[in-house]
Amino acid sequence: MMNKQTHFKSKYAAYGKVLADRMKWNNPPMFIFVCVGGDAFRSAQKHNQDRDNSAMVLTPEQDPKTLIWPVAGCPVVIEWDGSAAIALIISLVKCLLSAGAIAVTIWPTWEDFNTPPGYYDTSQQPIKFINCREIIRTYYPKQVQA
């Protein structure tokens, strides 16, 4: 009998099969990148040249819930150029954590991280910090209490 996951998820993301084969040989990469956006394939090819890393591609028209993500036990970085909807990125984060990633970091590649992320609005009391740009965010699997 076919289990639900196998039935609905029969396809890897682009370059995912190569990563799955690597994982079968107990040779996980230091980081797995999931590239999303206009230059995703070129970026993934660049990451895949480094033997310490591995990269896959999610195209904007793909539903991450329909794909197999061989990320168990590894940290994942989502390279997001801003062209994909935030709802797609959130769905991708959930899928990667469900697939066993130890952490998922969203890297908004269009941002300049050499500039301050915001400013303090001193016209309000108490003084409030106003965020002006996307930040790098990291998500972890929920810990189950014993």
C-alpha positions, 0 to 999 in steps of 0.5 A: 500500500502506498503511503500518502506522502509517496502518493502526493509527492513523487517529484523532486525540486530541480536538482533535488534528486542529486541531493537525495542521492548524496543523502543516501550515501550519508554525505550531507552538505553543510548548507542546502540552498533553495533558490527562488526567483528570476535568477534561481537556476544560475544561483543554484548552479553556482552553489552546486559547484561547491562540494560543501553545499547543495542547492535546489530550485523552486519556480514560482509556479510550483507548489512546494507541498507537491515536491519532495525535499531531501533536507533531513538533518540539514540547515537550509537557506532560502535565497529569495529575490522578492519576485515570489509571493511571501505566501509561497515562501511561507509554504516553502518554510513549512514544507522544509521544516516538515521534511526534517530541516534543522533550521530554515533561514530566509535570505532576502537577496535584494536587501543591502544589509550594510544599511540600518534595518530601520530607525527610531521614531522619537515623535512617539512615546515610548520611542518606537523602532520602525523597520524599513526593510526585510530582515534575514529570518531563521525558523526552527522546528517546533519542539515537542514537550515530553 
